[in-house]
Amino acid sequence: MGPNPDPMFPSLLAAAAAGFPAGAAGSAFLEVARHPSGLITLLVFAGAIVLFVGGWLAPEVTGLLAAALLVTFKVLKPDEAVRGFGSPALITLMGLFAVSAGLFRSGGLDRLRALIGSEAVRSPQRMITLLVTVVAPISGFIPNTPIVATLLPVIEGWCHRRGVSPSKVLLPLSFATVLGGTISLLGTSTNLLASDVSRQLGYGSFELFSFTAIGIPVWLLGSLYLLWASDRLLPDRGLDDGDLLNSLTREGYLTEVQVPEGSELAGQSLHNSRLQRRYDVDVLELQRGNELFSAPLADRVLQVGDRLVLRCNRETLLRLQQESTVLLSPPAEQEECLEEMGHPEITTMRTVEVLLPNGSTITGSSVRDLRFRQRYNATLLAVRRGNQVLRELLGQVVLQSGDVLLLQAPLDAIRGMQANNDLVLLDELEKDMPTTNRKWVAVLVAALVILLPLFKVVNLMAAVLLGVVIMVATGCLRPGELQRSVRWDVILLLGSLSCFSEAMQKTGLAEALATDLLHSLQGWPAYAVLLVVFVLAQLFTEALSNGTTVVLLMPIATALATGLGLPPRAFIFAITFAASQSFLTPIGYQTNLMVFGPGRYRFLDMTRYGAPLTLGLALVVPFLICRHFGL
């Protein structure tokens, strides 16, 4: 049944269920909170929530800190605090990342990419129909993050060919994968975490299709909503504003250049050089050594080595470089590295966009501190952050999740970025990538990973691990790609979060909170109780994260179910579905953040589009759970 509560807290829940009040409202919780272990646990939880919301530490670092503090203050034993890292669910998730990478990188889903980018898809409505009918079911068996990362550049390319604003289709891409994620156990990391917490609580793990009876109606109803609401509630941000690479507007593109030896600009003022009038370039700042000059700059005489912050389009920038008028300038601290590596000709380079996903290890650091040029063999040309124009020099920009970076790099360096979890490439490189004849091997392996557990031939974890080995052995995935395919930020976060669940049970906090809830909900119908639990989980998910919601609320919800005489698994389902689906904010779910920048969305765009869906699911899912469990 999992860890036992402290002996000083006998069955508060049983007493409440028998009709003997524990005292004044909230007294059960206060009684536990007065005990040192309960108080310490609450303080650690409160601190973790502040860090989760504030974002001062990466989520996985916050989870590790919580585990360390609970061990330091002897709330948990070391083996209890790290029990989640050895869970079958976490090992399964690690293997699933690798299987998905092998499937994508071997070309196993090339047909899907071709279908999405097909000329037969002629309108946003048809694209959304394709997303909800094809992509959503696939995301029920493959983690949705790599699906969105792979299809994002394909859909952006389709948008520009068709003259459609990416803001009309990118958010439906994210929502479709989220809706499809609850069709099976493999759809999201949240499902796997919920299965593991359920096992720890003594209610058993989930089978591959345990969620399907409810997941399919949720997918179908959500799909109908996306088809109805997308044209009505999604903004049209325009085509030019949606792509930094192909159409960099005056308002959205900022870059840094240097005046090289032999430039026509050296020794002339900006006004006399006709730079702004001839090339339609705005010079915003000038840096000379340690001096920084701001507008007006028209009469200032330029010198070799001056750094200029320009606002212009890509074509103008490349022309200036080809004519040796300016030199694309990495941050000053990286010039030494650039000189050592040489200056490749412009024709050997590619200019691409990359996105910094949530959990990227380089967020929170400046370009200067990262030694960006040396680390990635790429020159940073520009940064886009939503609708914000960054006016500081590029070396001083502190990178954030959701930033879109314009990079110039050799093809080999760009291919390396495709295997890097810190960057998501937003440009298609199919023509540059070597062809492979192993795609059908990858497809067969992925199918066996699903079918063998379905027919009880092999345990799910064993099937996934065998799939990883076959992927590597057959060349679908190289050993180096295997290591890079694992999202270690997700693994560290989910593994460390298990300490919350352990502490909630061991200190008696879960039972105490359930006791107090039981006093308030006693006599309510099962649907109403499940509705309250579902909405509470939705709010936690939007404010914190889906993993945190599962480990914090599931022990409380199962204890509440026991006190009310209802099936604990029904409440586990409610928590899982609420935590697996986030539609109100870009920070609630990884895929929402991935499309937020490229779609040029504003915060309230997502709230307006997702609020009716969130409300509808809150009303429908508890009803489906009641039907499923015969309540």
Beta strands, then each sheet from edge to edge (+ up, - down):
strand 1: 255-258
strand 2: 282-288
strand 3: 291-294
strand 4: 307-311
strand 5: 327-328
strand 6: 349-355
strand 7: 379-384
strand 8: 404-410
strand 9: 424-425
sheet 1: 3+ 2- 4+ 1- 5+
sheet 2: 7+ 8- 6+ 9-
end
